[in-house]
Structures are given as C-alpha cells and as structure tokens.
Amino acid sequence: MSERVISDRAPEPVGPYPHAKRVGNLLFLSGVGPRKRGSKVIPGATLDAAGNLIERDFAAQCLSVFENVRIIVDDAGARWDDIVDVTVFLTHLKEDWATYNRLYAEWFAGPNGPCPTRTTVEVTALPTPISIELKVIVELKN
C-alpha cells in the first residue's frame, strides 16, 4: 500500500507526479529543484526573454533545493534527521563540486545532520534551467 504526498508549500511538480510517496516505512521524494511555490522564478538563475540561462548563482540554487526538500519532508510528517539516502544531479559537476560539498556538509553531514548515504552524478540537463536536483529517501519512524 502506498500514499501520495502533496505539499501545499513546496514548488509545484513540473510533471504528473507527487512530491513524495510513502511506501511502508519509507518516503520517496520525487526530484526536487530550487523553484519556489507559485512561481516560475528559479532562485539563483537569470534567464533571458526566451528562457535561456544567462547567469547562475549555484549556491543560491543549492540552498533553495535544500529548503524545498526540508519543506516536503516536514509536510509528509517525517523528520530531517531520518533522511537515509540522497541522489544529487548536477549540471556542472567540476565547477560546482566544492560549493556543493561545503553546503551539503552544513545541511546534511554536520554534527546535527542526518548524514545519509549519497550519490552524485553529472547530467547534461534537467527539465528546467536549473543546476541541481535532489532525489531523497527518508525512513519513517512514527
């Protein structure tokens, strides 16, 4: 048995899927990007009139993604500390690696962080002009 999770605070999905799905004692988040709810604006991205990326602030996008993940986890009734696995998709791995690792350590690996397993891959593109997307699995303990 599974249950879909839709957050009224997280950015709307860009396709026909829920923010997350509960299956047994696990919560599987769909890919989470940096957009904010109710807007097509991407924090840390400047687009031209045609929607092409002309300038990006990777740190701003990264922090926005982490906050969106936190919102979905919270709205699903789970806890940040119960995150067990993170898959990271980066469009500029070599360029963004140091910044990503630094910010990830602050949010996930610090003394109060969940310290999940992690896989990081470089992709040529994501569905919108973003530089990062996270796929997260949470163990539900309540």
PEMOCOR-V306998 format. One line per field, one symbol per residue. phi: phi as a letter, one per 20 degrees, with the letter a starting at -180 (. if undefined). burial: + if it has 24 or more other ideal C-beta (glycine too) atoms within 12 Angstrom, else -. A space follows every 50 residues. Layout:
phi: ???
burial: ???
This chain:
phi: .ccfdceedeffgebebefbbecledddefgddegdgmbefdgncddefe nefdbbdfgffgfffgfffgffgffendcgfefdbcddddecgffdgffg gfffgfeddffdeflffbcccecfacgcfddbbddccceedd
burial: ----+-+--++++----+++++---++++++++++++----++++----- -----+-+++++++++++++++++++-+-+-+++-+++++++---+--++ --++--++-----+-+-+-------+-+++++++++++++--
